[in-house]
Amino acid sequence: MPSCCSAGEKTAAVPSLQKDLDARAENFAATAPEPLKKTFKAGIEHVAESGVTASAKKTGDQAPDFTLPNANGEQVALSELLKEGPVVVVWYRGGWCPYCNLQLHAMQGILPQLKEAGAQLVAISPETPDNSLSTAEKNELEFVVLSDNGNAVAKEYGIVYSLDDDTYDILEGRLKLSEYNGSDTKELPLTVAYVIEQDGTIAWDFVDPDYKKRAEPADILKAVQSLNSGESTPAS
C-alpha cells in the first residue's frame, strides 16, 4: 500500500494539465475573431449561471450505478468495475473538443500509476460509440471509453446543461455536433471528475462550469492513493 510519502513522490512528476489547457486558451484568445471569443465567454457564463454545478453529485454522495457501451459496443457496468477496486470517472464533451483531447492524453499518462494503486479509469461522453472509438483511437487510449448517448447517466449525476443558442449554432455549424452525438439536442455534460470508492461512495470530485478547467491528473492520483493508504481523501 502506498504511504503518504510515496504518494507524494509519485504525484510530483506528473505534468500539469492546466498548464497545457491555459496555453491552448491563450492561443485561442490571440487568434480567434472577437465575436467568437465573446460568444464562447458568454457561453461559459451561461453554464455558470444555470445552477448545474449545484446539482452535480459531490464528495460523500452515492454514485449512481450505470451500464454503458464502450467504444466496441460492449456493455460496461460501474458496479462490476467497483468489484475490482476504486474507479476514476471523467466526463468529457467529445473528441471534437481540443481541451478534452488534452485531458484524455494527460489521463493516459497516469494510467500505469492508477493501475498500480488498484484503480480503473473510465471516460464518458455523449458521443455515439463509433465516434467514441475514433476518439479512443486518435488519442491511443488504453482505458475504458464509454458512450452516454442522450446524456442519460450524466443526468443522474446532475451534470447536464443546455448550451445557449449562439454557442450551439457555432458548434453545430463548424463541427456538426449533432453528428458526433447522434442527436440534435443542445445538451452537454460538465467536464467533471470523480474518484468512486468500492462501496459506491464518491470520495473525491472536481466540478467546474468552465470547460477550459479540468481536474489535475496529479490530484486524481493523489486521491486514489489516499484511499489505499487509509488517509483522508484530499479536498478537491
C-alpha positions as a Markdown table, in Angstrom:
| # | Residue | x | y | z |
|---|---|---|---|---|
| 1 | Met | 0.0 | 0.0 | 0.0 |
| 2 | Pro | 1.4 | 3.4 | -0.9 |
| 3 | Ser | 2.4 | 5.5 | 2.1 |
| 4 | Cys | 1.9 | 9.3 | 2.5 |
| 5 | Cys | 5.4 | 10.0 | 1.3 |
| 6 | Ser | 5.4 | 7.5 | -1.6 |
| 7 | Ala | 2.1 | 9.1 | -2.8 |
| 8 | Gly | 3.8 | 12.5 | -2.8 |
| 9 | Glu | 6.8 | 11.2 | -4.7 |
| 10 | Lys | 4.6 | 9.6 | -7.3 |
| 11 | Thr | 2.5 | 12.6 | -8.0 |
| 12 | Ala | 5.4 | 15.1 | -8.0 |
| 13 | Ala | 6.5 | 14.1 | -11.5 |
| 14 | Val | 3.0 | 14.3 | -13.1 |
| 15 | Pro | 2.9 | 17.2 | -15.6 |
| 16 | Ser | 0.4 | 19.9 | -15.1 |
| 17 | Leu | -2.7 | 19.5 | -17.4 |
| 18 | Gln | -3.9 | 23.0 | -16.6 |
| 19 | Lys | -0.7 | 24.5 | -18.0 |
| 20 | Asp | -1.4 | 22.9 | -21.4 |
| 21 | Leu | -5.1 | 23.9 | -21.2 |
| 22 | Asp | -4.1 | 27.5 | -20.4 |
| 23 | Ala | -1.7 | 27.5 | -23.4 |
| 24 | Arg | -4.5 | 26.4 | -25.6 |
| 25 | Ala | -6.8 | 29.0 | -24.2 |
| 26 | Glu | -4.1 | 31.7 | -24.7 |
| 27 | Asn | -3.6 | 30.7 | -28.3 |
| 28 | Phe | -7.4 | 30.9 | -28.9 |
| 29 | Ala | -7.5 | 34.3 | -27.3 |
| 30 | Ala | -4.7 | 35.5 | -29.5 |
| 31 | Thr | -6.0 | 34.2 | -32.8 |
| 32 | Ala | -9.8 | 33.8 | -32.7 |
| 33 | Pro | -12.2 | 36.6 | -34.0 |
| 34 | Glu | -13.6 | 38.8 | -31.3 |
| 35 | Pro | -17.2 | 37.8 | -31.9 |
| 36 | Leu | -16.3 | 34.1 | -31.4 |
| 37 | Lys | -14.4 | 34.9 | -28.2 |
| 38 | Lys | -17.4 | 36.9 | -27.0 |
| 39 | Thr | -19.8 | 34.1 | -27.7 |
| 40 | Phe | -17.8 | 31.4 | -26.0 |
| 41 | Lys | -17.2 | 33.6 | -23.0 |
| 42 | Ala | -20.9 | 34.3 | -22.7 |
| 43 | Gly | -21.5 | 30.5 | -23.1 |
| 44 | Ile | -19.3 | 29.7 | -20.1 |
| 45 | Glu | -21.2 | 32.4 | -18.0 |
| 46 | His | -24.5 | 30.8 | -19.2 |
| 47 | Val | -23.3 | 27.4 | -17.8 |
| 48 | Ala | -22.1 | 29.0 | -14.5 |
| 49 | Glu | -25.5 | 30.7 | -14.0 |
| 50 | Ser | -27.5 | 27.6 | -14.9 |
| 51 | Gly | -27.2 | 26.1 | -11.4 |
| 52 | Val | -25.7 | 22.8 | -12.8 |
| 53 | Thr | -22.7 | 22.9 | -10.5 |
| 54 | Ala | -25.0 | 22.9 | -7.5 |
| 55 | Ser | -27.0 | 19.9 | -8.8 |
| 56 | Ala | -23.8 | 17.9 | -9.6 |
| 57 | Lys | -23.0 | 14.9 | -7.4 |
| 58 | Lys | -20.3 | 15.7 | -4.9 |
| 59 | Thr | -17.9 | 14.1 | -2.4 |
| 60 | Gly | -19.9 | 12.0 | 0.0 |
| 61 | Asp | -22.8 | 11.3 | -2.3 |
| 62 | Gln | -23.6 | 7.8 | -3.6 |
| 63 | Ala | -22.6 | 7.4 | -7.3 |
| 64 | Pro | -25.5 | 6.2 | -9.4 |
| 65 | Asp | -24.7 | 2.9 | -11.0 |
| 66 | Phe | -24.7 | 2.7 | -14.8 |
| 67 | Thr | -24.2 | 0.4 | -17.7 |
| 68 | Leu | -23.0 | 1.9 | -20.9 |
| 69 | Pro | -21.5 | 0.7 | -24.2 |
| 70 | Asn | -17.7 | 1.0 | -24.7 |
| 71 | Ala | -16.1 | 2.0 | -27.9 |
| 72 | Asn | -16.6 | -1.5 | -29.2 |
| 73 | Gly | -20.2 | -1.7 | -28.3 |
| 74 | Glu | -19.7 | -3.9 | -25.2 |
| 75 | Gln | -21.7 | -3.1 | -22.1 |
| 76 | Val | -19.7 | -1.9 | -19.1 |
| 77 | Ala | -21.3 | -1.6 | -15.6 |
| 78 | Leu | -19.8 | 0.6 | -12.9 |
| 79 | Ser | -20.9 | -1.9 | -10.2 |
| 80 | Glu | -18.8 | -4.6 | -11.9 |
| 81 | Leu | -15.8 | -2.4 | -12.2 |
| 82 | Leu | -16.1 | -1.5 | -8.5 |
| 83 | Lys | -15.8 | -5.1 | -7.5 |
| 84 | Glu | -12.1 | -4.9 | -8.5 |
| 85 | Gly | -11.3 | -1.6 | -6.8 |
| 86 | Pro | -12.0 | 2.1 | -6.9 |
| 87 | Val | -13.0 | 3.7 | -10.2 |
| 88 | Val | -12.0 | 7.1 | -11.6 |
| 89 | Val | -14.7 | 8.6 | -13.8 |
| 90 | Val | -14.1 | 11.6 | -16.0 |
| 91 | Trp | -16.7 | 13.2 | -18.3 |
| 92 | Tyr | -15.6 | 15.0 | -21.5 |
| 93 | Arg | -17.6 | 16.8 | -24.1 |
| 94 | Gly | -16.3 | 14.9 | -27.1 |
| 95 | Gly | -13.5 | 14.2 | -29.4 |
| 96 | Trp | -14.2 | 17.5 | -31.2 |
| 97 | Cys | -13.1 | 19.4 | -28.2 |
| 98 | Pro | -9.4 | 20.2 | -28.1 |
| 99 | Tyr | -9.4 | 20.7 | -24.3 |
| 100 | Cys | -10.9 | 17.2 | -23.9 |
| 101 | Asn | -8.2 | 15.7 | -26.1 |
| 102 | Leu | -5.5 | 17.3 | -23.9 |
| 103 | Gln | -7.3 | 15.9 | -20.8 |
| 104 | Leu | -7.6 | 12.4 | -22.2 |
| 105 | His | -4.0 | 12.3 | -23.2 |
| 106 | Ala | -3.0 | 13.5 | -19.7 |
| 107 | Met | -5.1 | 10.8 | -18.1 |
| 108 | Gln | -3.4 | 8.2 | -20.3 |
| 109 | Gly | -0.2 | 9.4 | -18.8 |
| 110 | Ile | -1.1 | 8.4 | -15.2 |
| 111 | Leu | -2.9 | 5.2 | -16.2 |
| 112 | Pro | 0.1 | 3.0 | -15.1 |
| 113 | Gln | 0.1 | 4.6 | -11.7 |
| 114 | Leu | -3.7 | 4.3 | -11.3 |
| 115 | Lys | -3.5 | 0.6 | -12.1 |
| 116 | Glu | -0.6 | 0.2 | -9.6 |
| 117 | Ala | -2.9 | 1.8 | -7.0 |
| 118 | Gly | -5.6 | -0.7 | -7.9 |
| 119 | Ala | -7.9 | 1.8 | -9.7 |
| 120 | Gln | -9.6 | 1.7 | -13.1 |
| 121 | Leu | -10.2 | 4.7 | -15.3 |
| 122 | Val | -13.4 | 5.4 | -17.3 |
| 123 | Ala | -14.0 | 8.3 | -19.6 |
| 124 | Ile | -17.6 | 9.2 | -20.6 |
| 125 | Ser | -19.0 | 11.5 | -23.3 |
| 126 | Pro | -22.4 | 11.8 | -25.2 |
| 127 | Glu | -20.7 | 10.7 | -28.4 |
| 128 | Thr | -22.0 | 7.7 | -30.3 |
| 129 | Pro | -20.0 | 4.5 | -29.8 |
| 130 | Asp | -18.5 | 4.9 | -33.3 |
| 131 | Asn | -17.3 | 8.4 | -32.5 |
| 132 | Ser | -16.0 | 7.3 | -29.1 |
| 133 | Leu | -14.0 | 4.7 | -30.9 |
| 134 | Ser | -12.5 | 7.3 | -33.1 |
| 135 | Thr | -11.6 | 9.4 | -30.1 |
| 136 | Ala | -10.0 | 6.5 | -28.3 |
| 137 | Glu | -8.0 | 5.5 | -31.4 |
| 138 | Lys | -6.9 | 9.1 | -32.1 |
| 139 | Asn | -5.6 | 9.5 | -28.6 |
| 140 | Glu | -4.3 | 6.0 | -28.3 |
| 141 | Leu | -6.2 | 5.5 | -25.1 |
| 142 | Glu | -5.8 | 2.3 | -23.1 |
| 143 | Phe | -8.6 | 2.9 | -20.7 |
| 144 | Val | -12.4 | 2.4 | -20.9 |
| 145 | Val | -14.2 | 5.0 | -23.1 |
| 146 | Leu | -18.0 | 4.9 | -22.8 |
| 147 | Ser | -20.8 | 6.4 | -24.8 |
| 148 | Asp | -23.6 | 8.1 | -22.8 |
| 149 | Asn | -25.9 | 8.8 | -25.7 |
| 150 | Gly | -28.5 | 11.3 | -24.8 |
| 151 | Asn | -26.7 | 12.1 | -21.5 |
| 152 | Ala | -28.9 | 9.7 | -19.6 |
| 153 | Val | -26.3 | 8.8 | -17.0 |
| 154 | Ala | -24.9 | 12.3 | -16.9 |
| 155 | Lys | -28.4 | 13.5 | -15.9 |
| 156 | Glu | -28.4 | 11.0 | -13.0 |
| 157 | Tyr | -25.2 | 12.7 | -11.8 |
| 158 | Gly | -26.8 | 16.1 | -12.2 |
| 159 | Ile | -24.1 | 17.4 | -14.6 |
| 160 | Val | -26.1 | 18.2 | -17.8 |
| 161 | Tyr | -26.7 | 21.7 | -19.1 |
| 162 | Ser | -28.1 | 23.2 | -22.2 |
| 163 | Leu | -25.9 | 25.2 | -24.5 |
| 164 | Asp | -27.1 | 28.7 | -25.2 |
| 165 | Asp | -28.4 | 29.2 | -28.8 |
| 166 | Asp | -25.4 | 31.2 | -30.0 |
| 167 | Thr | -22.8 | 28.7 | -28.8 |
| 168 | Tyr | -24.8 | 25.7 | -30.1 |
| 169 | Asp | -25.2 | 27.4 | -33.5 |
| 170 | Ile | -21.4 | 27.8 | -33.7 |
| 171 | Leu | -20.6 | 24.2 | -32.6 |
| 172 | Glu | -23.2 | 22.8 | -35.0 |
| 173 | Gly | -22.2 | 25.0 | -37.9 |
| 174 | Arg | -18.5 | 24.4 | -37.5 |
| 175 | Leu | -18.3 | 20.9 | -36.1 |
| 176 | Lys | -21.6 | 19.2 | -36.8 |
| 177 | Leu | -22.1 | 18.5 | -33.1 |
| 178 | Ser | -25.3 | 16.6 | -33.8 |
| 179 | Glu | -23.4 | 14.1 | -35.9 |
| 180 | Tyr | -20.9 | 13.4 | -33.1 |
| 181 | Asn | -23.8 | 12.8 | -30.6 |
| 182 | Gly | -26.3 | 11.3 | -33.0 |
| 183 | Ser | -28.8 | 13.8 | -31.7 |
| 184 | Asp | -29.7 | 17.5 | -32.2 |
| 185 | Thr | -30.1 | 18.1 | -28.5 |
| 186 | Lys | -28.2 | 21.2 | -27.2 |
| 187 | Glu | -27.2 | 19.3 | -24.0 |
| 188 | Leu | -23.7 | 18.6 | -22.9 |
| 189 | Pro | -22.2 | 17.3 | -19.6 |
| 190 | Leu | -19.9 | 19.3 | -17.3 |
| 191 | Thr | -16.3 | 18.1 | -17.6 |
| 192 | Val | -16.3 | 16.7 | -14.1 |
| 193 | Ala | -14.1 | 14.0 | -12.5 |
| 194 | Tyr | -14.9 | 11.6 | -9.7 |
| 195 | Val | -13.0 | 9.1 | -7.6 |
| 196 | Ile | -15.5 | 6.4 | -6.5 |
| 197 | Glu | -14.8 | 4.0 | -3.7 |
| 198 | Gln | -15.7 | 0.3 | -3.9 |
| 199 | Asp | -18.9 | 0.9 | -1.9 |
| 200 | Gly | -20.1 | 3.4 | -4.5 |
| 201 | Thr | -19.4 | 6.5 | -2.4 |
| 202 | Ile | -17.8 | 9.5 | -4.2 |
| 203 | Ala | -14.5 | 10.0 | -2.4 |
| 204 | Trp | -13.3 | 13.0 | -4.4 |
| 205 | Asp | -14.8 | 15.3 | -7.0 |
| 206 | Phe | -13.9 | 18.1 | -9.4 |
| 207 | Val | -16.8 | 20.2 | -10.7 |
| 208 | Asp | -16.3 | 23.5 | -12.6 |
| 209 | Pro | -18.6 | 25.2 | -15.2 |
| 210 | Asp | -15.6 | 26.3 | -17.3 |
| 211 | Tyr | -14.7 | 23.6 | -19.9 |
| 212 | Lys | -11.2 | 25.1 | -20.0 |
| 213 | Lys | -10.6 | 23.9 | -16.5 |
| 214 | Arg | -10.1 | 20.2 | -15.7 |
| 215 | Ala | -9.1 | 18.0 | -12.8 |
| 216 | Glu | -5.4 | 17.7 | -12.5 |
| 217 | Pro | -4.2 | 14.1 | -13.0 |
| 218 | Ala | -1.8 | 14.5 | -10.1 |
| 219 | Asp | -4.8 | 15.4 | -7.8 |
| 220 | Ile | -6.8 | 12.4 | -9.1 |
| 221 | Leu | -3.9 | 10.1 | -8.5 |
| 222 | Lys | -3.3 | 11.5 | -5.0 |
| 223 | Ala | -7.0 | 11.0 | -4.1 |
| 224 | Val | -6.8 | 7.3 | -5.3 |
| 225 | Gln | -3.5 | 6.7 | -3.4 |
| 226 | Ser | -5.1 | 8.2 | -0.3 |
| 227 | Leu | -7.8 | 5.6 | -0.4 |
| 228 | Asn | -5.2 | 2.9 | -0.4 |
| 229 | Ser | -3.1 | 4.4 | 2.4 |
| 230 | Gly | -6.0 | 5.0 | 4.7 |
| 231 | Glu | -5.5 | 8.7 | 4.8 |
| 232 | Ser | -8.4 | 11.1 | 4.4 |
| 233 | Thr | -9.0 | 11.9 | 0.8 |
| 234 | Pro | -7.6 | 15.3 | -0.2 |
| 235 | Ala | -10.2 | 18.1 | -0.8 |
| 236 | Ser | -11.0 | 18.8 | -4.5 |
